[in-house]
Amino acid sequence: MILVAILLPALARARRQSNRTICAANLREIGNAIHVYADMQNGCIPFGPDAPSLIFSFYPSTGDVTSLITLFNQQHLGLGLMLNDQLANEKKILFCPDVDQDYWADQQLANVGVTQAQCDYYYRHASNGKLYAEPDTNHVKLGNLGLNSNGIPIRALAMDVNFLCDASLQVFQITTHTCHHNETVNILFSDGHVAAADNRNNDYTVNAIGNTAGALGLILAVMEKADAFPM
């Protein structure tokens, strides 16, 4: 019994580390798919439809950083634009194996083409971070992503979702969702490499509790923080 008590925590740590490695590999494959997509689309990264005129999803202004892959109107957007082509044979790489809530990949993939669906990774396909804004598509070109609001070159394209929110967002099928026990966050950069950032101080956790209206800005701010991650 003593040996089992000693071994179980070590096995749990090893399993978590293995899952984090798989998560990083997922993001690298997503990066490869984005590059293939851009090669086929005159250099443009996956973008998405204009935001709906009425807010039925958590995609209220065109160009918001999002984990959504389809909307309630069945339109694909962001990483979801690659589901029928570049990711057709490996759709589950859009889901982290080390989420802290119930694993929901099958449920979300079943929603694709039917209703709103989301994956486990934020995808940054433009620079909006506001609840209401004019469409902003100013960096859809992989080779020319421009500068973020801090004047730093845009580098981060996708990262683990770590999102804390009020129960009121359940109407949009958005709930608290975190990965890797908030210890690390995997980040995909525009050159295709993936890095693990320390998140023990919640530097990459979006805390929208009590600030639902500002959630999109908080998500964009986290992505901009990732832009400054050491090469």
Buried (B, 14 or more C-beta within 10 A) or exposed (E): EEEEEEEEEEEEEEEBEEBBBEBBBBBBBBBEBBBBBBEEBEEBBBBBBEBBEEEBBBBBBBBBBBBBBBBBEEBBBBBBBBBEEBBEEEBEBBBBBBBEEEEBBEEBBEBBBEBBBBBBBBBBBBBBBBBEBEEBBBBBBBEEBEEBEEEEEBBBBBBBBBBBBBEEBEEBBBBBBBBBEBEBBBBBBBEBBBBBBEBEEEEBBBBBEEEBEBBBBBBBBBBBBBBEBEE
